[in-house]
Amino acid sequence: MLRNIKQPKVKKPVLVMLHGSGSSGAIFGIQTHLLAKELSKDYDLVYIDAPTASEPGPGVLPLFADMPGYYRWFEPELPTASIRLAELSDVARYIGTQLDSQNISPMEVVAFLGFSQGALVALALLGLQMVEQSTWGNLRFSVAIGAGTSGNTAQMDGLEKIVQKMSTVLGRQDGKFPGYSVQAMGIRDPCYKDGRRLASMCARDTTKTMDYRDGHVVPRQKTEVLKLVHMIKNTDEASKLPSSETRRGWNSPFYEPIPSPLDGSLTGGLAVLAASLQA
């Protein structure tokens, strides 16, 4: 008699999905259903809510008027770099707690995919990992869709200053962010110019960009979804290769280890980085 022997289920790498401001993990799950259908072939997708209750964000109403809650990752306006960095570290720690509650180890996470404000979080978390401020030891790339600040020039200037400082910490001379990323922007999105500027802050050899024919939404056309998935897979493969360019900062004379904001030594590490940004 033949017996069917079940093979143990192979765990896929985890891709954490970060919604936009004034949304939720449940809403983002609906918004990304076409993209998720393709990505779930290679990744376990994990949707989480941001930590702070919020008013509904752009494009959320009236379609999602019956959802139980809306959340945001950041305050819309913060006065100083040190406060913004402290908020980012709190968000990183919160995400770690949420993943732990679902029995997801930090080492299972290979990427963050975010939309709008969540896209900024996704890129920022990759930056924390690159300067050894993260518990996600296998985090290799991020995907940013519709990233921007809705035309807030001062906030974009602040982001560029942070990117330039991080680039120096990593031993680069060009002021560019060297992390692997995919950045997608809707050509009718009010954040389109922000997204293009953000992409220009990143190293060309580690950054893939695409425009799609839509507004402030996740790509919905099948051809555009498949193109984005293809870029994500290519970036995933490229990020697995050894890269002296993205890692050389550890031995750079500019690099000084900073206590991780996720290991309880929050204030000291952020004070060092914030002070350098104010210089």
NUTOR-525626 format. One record per residue (C-alpha): x, y, z; residue in three letters. Coordinates in nm, 4 decimals, padded with zeros to 6 digits. Layout:
# residues N
x	y	z	code
X	Y	Z	Ala
...
//
This chain:
# residues 279
x	y	z	code
00.0000	00.0000	00.0000	Met
00.1375	00.3393	-00.0977	Leu
00.1546	00.6083	00.1652	Arg
00.1439	00.9787	00.1033	Asn
00.4197	01.1364	00.3056	Ile
00.3645	01.5060	00.3631	Lys
00.6724	01.7153	00.3115	Gln
00.7333	01.9825	00.5738	Pro
00.6164	02.3231	00.4587	Lys
00.9080	02.5387	00.3516	Val
00.8872	02.8825	00.5060	Lys
00.9117	03.1708	00.2647	Lys
01.1053	03.4887	00.3399	Pro
00.8893	03.7567	00.5005	Val
00.7915	04.0779	00.3231	Leu
00.6356	04.3251	00.5674	Val
00.3613	04.5430	00.4172	Met
00.3291	04.9001	00.5495	Leu
00.0152	05.0987	00.4679	His
-00.0091	05.4724	00.4109	Gly
-00.1137	05.7384	00.6600	Ser
-00.4785	05.7236	00.7628	Gly
-00.5172	05.3642	00.6503	Ser
-00.4694	05.0168	00.8036	Ser
-00.3233	04.6777	00.7362	Gly
-00.6664	04.5455	00.6398	Ala
-00.7256	04.8286	00.3933	Ile
-00.3782	04.7886	00.2464	Phe
-00.4460	04.4193	00.2008	Gly
-00.7406	04.5084	-00.0213	Ile
-00.5517	04.7820	-00.2047	Gln
-00.2647	04.5467	-00.2858	Thr
-00.4643	04.2335	-00.3691	His
-00.3350	04.2107	-00.7288	Leu
00.0235	04.2759	-00.6243	Leu
-00.0066	04.0386	-00.3285	Ala
-00.1344	03.7591	-00.5515	Lys
00.1977	03.7651	-00.7386	Glu
00.4304	03.8374	-00.4471	Leu
00.2817	03.5669	-00.2269	Ser
00.4267	03.3056	-00.4630	Lys
00.7720	03.3882	-00.3261	Asp
00.7131	03.5685	00.0044	Tyr
00.5024	03.5465	00.3165	Asp
00.3270	03.8837	00.3258	Leu
00.2639	04.0296	00.6695	Val
00.0313	04.3296	00.7089	Tyr
00.0364	04.5327	01.0290	Ile
-00.1364	04.8479	01.1534	Asp
00.0663	05.1593	01.2295	Ala
00.0879	05.2513	01.5990	Pro
-00.1120	05.5768	01.6124	Thr
-00.4826	05.6328	01.5481	Ala
-00.5522	05.8780	01.2680	Ser
-00.8173	06.0409	01.0577	Glu
-00.8813	05.8637	00.7251	Pro
-00.6112	05.9411	00.4713	Gly
-00.6270	06.0414	00.1032	Pro
-00.8389	05.8083	-00.1065	Gly
-00.9625	05.6052	00.1905	Val
-01.3181	05.7443	00.1992	Leu
-01.5855	05.6640	00.1050	Pro
-01.4771	05.3160	-00.0051	Leu
-01.3421	05.2146	00.3368	Phe
-01.5823	05.4116	00.5566	Ala
-01.6897	05.0981	00.7445	Asp
-01.3405	04.9893	00.8491	Met
-01.2831	04.9750	01.2264	Pro
-00.9856	05.2095	01.2404	Gly
-00.7259	05.4215	01.0600	Tyr
-00.3640	05.4680	01.1623	Tyr
-00.0434	05.6564	01.0815	Arg
00.3286	05.5911	01.1284	Trp
00.4517	05.9483	01.1859	Phe
00.3280	06.2841	01.2991	Glu
00.2624	06.5064	00.9961	Pro
00.4959	06.7764	01.1281	Glu
00.7911	06.7463	01.3659	Leu
01.0204	07.0404	01.4468	Pro
01.3662	06.8824	01.4670	Thr
01.5691	06.5951	01.3266	Ala
01.6274	06.4529	01.6749	Ser
01.2529	06.4238	01.7417	Ile
01.1918	06.2700	01.3976	Arg
01.4672	06.0133	01.4557	Leu
01.3273	05.9278	01.7965	Ala
00.9870	05.8728	01.6377	Glu
01.1420	05.6469	01.3722	Leu
01.3123	05.4309	01.6329	Ser
00.9838	05.4013	01.8233	Asp
00.8147	05.2874	01.5016	Val
01.0915	05.0322	01.4375	Ala
01.0557	04.8940	01.7875	Arg
00.6762	04.8821	01.7530	Tyr
00.7009	04.6874	01.4257	Ile
00.9363	04.4423	01.5905	Gly
00.6842	04.3878	01.8701	Thr
00.4018	04.3331	01.6226	Gln
00.6032	04.0765	01.4285	Leu
00.7037	03.9013	01.7488	Asp
00.3367	03.8719	01.8451	Ser
00.2891	03.6741	01.5214	Gln
00.5905	03.4539	01.5991	Asn
00.7952	03.6084	01.3203	Ile
01.1659	03.6213	01.3915	Ser
01.3545	03.9384	01.2898	Pro
01.5848	03.7194	01.0803	Met
01.2911	03.6051	00.8632	Glu
01.2319	03.9575	00.7308	Val
01.4093	04.0306	00.4015	Val
01.2219	04.3434	00.2915	Ala
00.9637	04.6087	00.3701	Phe
00.7105	04.7259	00.1136	Leu
00.5366	05.0520	00.1893	Gly
00.2889	05.2896	00.0309	Phe
00.2906	05.6694	00.0773	Ser
00.3991	05.7365	00.4378	Gln
00.4634	05.3631	00.4740	Gly
00.7059	05.3888	00.1801	Ala
00.9145	05.6412	00.3730	Leu
00.9132	05.4057	00.6715	Val
01.0259	05.1158	00.4505	Ala
01.3249	05.3100	00.3189	Leu
01.4113	05.4469	00.6627	Ala
01.4125	05.0999	00.8195	Leu
01.6541	04.9815	00.5510	Leu
01.8730	05.2789	00.6363	Gly
01.8727	05.1836	01.0048	Leu
01.9822	04.8331	00.9102	Gln
02.2678	04.9636	00.6953	Met
02.4140	05.1619	00.9865	Val
02.3619	04.8686	01.2232	Glu
02.0679	05.0229	01.4076	Gln
01.8305	04.7309	01.3508	Ser
01.7523	04.3799	01.4702	Thr
01.6535	04.2726	01.1160	Trp
01.9832	04.1103	01.0269	Gly
01.8591	03.9714	00.6932	Asn
01.6837	04.2880	00.5764	Leu
01.8223	04.3479	00.2262	Arg
01.5925	04.5824	00.0334	Phe
01.2820	04.7981	00.0436	Ser
00.9983	04.8766	-00.1952	Val
00.8532	05.2288	-00.1933	Ala
00.5274	05.3024	-00.3763	Ile
00.3900	05.6557	-00.3928	Gly
00.6472	05.7899	-00.1475	Ala
00.6412	06.1582	-00.0666	Gly
00.5371	06.4404	00.1607	Thr
00.2672	06.5944	-00.0631	Ser
00.4961	06.8739	-00.1738	Gly
00.6359	06.9723	00.1668	Asn
00.9718	07.1084	00.0531	Thr
01.1069	07.1516	00.4071	Ala
01.0406	06.7863	00.4886	Gln
01.2035	06.6726	00.1643	Met
01.5049	06.8927	00.2411	Asp
01.5265	06.7241	00.5824	Gly
01.5103	06.3788	00.4244	Leu
01.7886	06.4686	00.1855	Glu
02.0071	06.5888	00.4717	Lys
01.9558	06.2583	00.6554	Ile
02.0390	06.0618	00.3390	Val
02.3567	06.2609	00.2856	Gln
02.4702	06.2042	00.6437	Lys
02.3973	05.8328	00.6198	Met
02.5941	05.8185	00.2957	Ser
02.8925	05.9729	00.4711	Thr
02.8614	05.7255	00.7577	Val
02.8778	05.4457	00.4999	Leu
03.1953	05.5887	00.3510	Gly
03.0483	05.7191	00.0259	Arg
03.1576	06.0419	-00.1360	Gln
02.8488	06.1117	-00.3493	Asp
02.5906	06.1702	-00.0756	Gly
02.3634	05.8973	-00.2148	Lys
02.1737	05.6282	-00.0268	Phe
02.3252	05.2940	-00.1380	Pro
02.0578	05.0554	-00.0127	Gly
01.8774	04.8295	-00.2594	Tyr
01.5312	04.9625	-00.3362	Ser
01.2472	04.9602	-00.5868	Val
01.0604	05.2898	-00.6146	Gln
00.7333	05.3196	-00.8066	Ala
00.5467	05.6445	-00.8744	Met
00.2098	05.7199	-01.0332	Gly
00.2445	05.9904	-01.2958	Ile
-00.0845	06.1493	-01.1794	Arg
00.0092	06.1279	-00.8127	Asp
00.0388	06.4637	-00.6280	Pro
00.3478	06.3063	-00.4653	Cys
00.5079	06.2274	-00.8028	Tyr
00.7724	06.5022	-00.7829	Lys
00.8537	06.4013	-00.4242	Asp
00.8965	06.0411	-00.5341	Gly
01.1265	06.1409	-00.8187	Arg
01.3343	06.3573	-00.5869	Arg
01.3562	06.0771	-00.3328	Leu
01.4741	05.8353	-00.6012	Ala
01.7400	06.0864	-00.7072	Ser
01.8834	06.0703	-00.3542	Met
01.9607	05.7003	-00.4038	Cys
02.2525	05.5345	-00.5797	Ala
02.1604	05.4469	-00.9375	Arg
02.3291	05.1062	-00.9292	Asp
02.1123	04.9834	-00.6394	Thr
01.7858	05.1611	-00.7231	Thr
01.5158	05.0585	-00.9700	Lys
01.2390	05.3047	-01.0537	Thr
00.9176	05.2823	-01.2519	Met
00.6359	05.5168	-01.3452	Asp
00.2823	05.3872	-01.3766	Tyr
-00.0289	05.5472	-01.5249	Arg
-00.2296	05.6242	-01.2138	Asp
-00.2592	05.8547	-00.9149	Gly
-00.1898	05.8081	-00.5438	His
-00.2712	05.4375	-00.5480	Val
-00.0881	05.1061	-00.5708	Val
-00.0432	04.9883	-00.9341	Pro
-00.3619	04.8186	-01.0545	Arg
-00.3043	04.7398	-01.4210	Gln
-00.1842	04.3832	-01.4742	Lys
00.1117	04.4812	-01.6924	Thr
00.2278	04.7373	-01.4368	Glu
00.1822	04.4959	-01.1473	Val
00.3888	04.2313	-01.3263	Leu
00.6572	04.4867	-01.4115	Lys
00.6815	04.5901	-01.0461	Leu
00.6999	04.2272	-00.9300	Val
00.9768	04.1608	-01.1844	His
01.1745	04.4561	-01.0466	Met
01.1246	04.3362	-00.6894	Ile
01.2506	03.9871	-00.7725	Lys
01.5543	04.1236	-00.9581	Asn
01.6352	04.3559	-00.6676	Thr
01.5977	04.0694	-00.4219	Asp
01.8509	03.8625	-00.6182	Glu
02.0939	04.1527	-00.6564	Ala
02.0776	04.2306	-00.2840	Ser
02.1999	03.8796	-00.2020	Lys
02.5353	03.9443	-00.3688	Leu
02.8328	04.0693	-00.1633	Pro
02.8727	04.4427	-00.2084	Ser
03.1829	04.6220	-00.0907	Ser
03.0194	04.9504	-00.1895	Glu
02.7276	04.9181	00.0495	Thr
02.9274	04.7627	00.3317	Arg
03.2581	04.9484	00.3202	Arg
03.1427	05.2060	00.5745	Gly
03.2058	04.9655	00.8652	Trp
03.5813	05.0244	00.8322	Asn
03.5525	05.3849	00.7260	Ser
03.7218	05.6541	00.9379	Pro
03.3819	05.8282	00.9442	Phe
03.2074	05.5294	01.0988	Tyr
03.1604	05.5116	01.4720	Glu
02.9313	05.2370	01.6073	Pro
02.6103	05.3735	01.7555	Ile
02.4027	05.1881	02.0173	Pro
02.1024	05.0261	01.8543	Ser
01.7710	05.2045	01.9174	Pro
01.6101	04.8609	01.9429	Leu
01.8222	04.7195	02.2253	Asp
01.7173	04.9630	02.4952	Gly
01.9904	05.2229	02.4358	Ser
01.7608	05.4460	02.2360	Leu
01.8543	05.7946	02.3454	Thr
02.2303	05.7737	02.3168	Gly
02.2428	05.6408	01.9630	Gly
01.9895	05.8872	01.8306	Leu
02.1566	06.1780	02.0027	Ala
02.4780	06.1066	01.8148	Val
02.3067	06.0923	01.4762	Leu
02.0775	06.3860	01.5458	Ala
02.3683	06.6027	01.6564	Ala
02.5527	06.5291	01.3338	Ser
02.2436	06.6274	01.1344	Leu
02.2198	06.9607	01.3131	Gln
02.5860	07.0414	01.2510	Ala
//
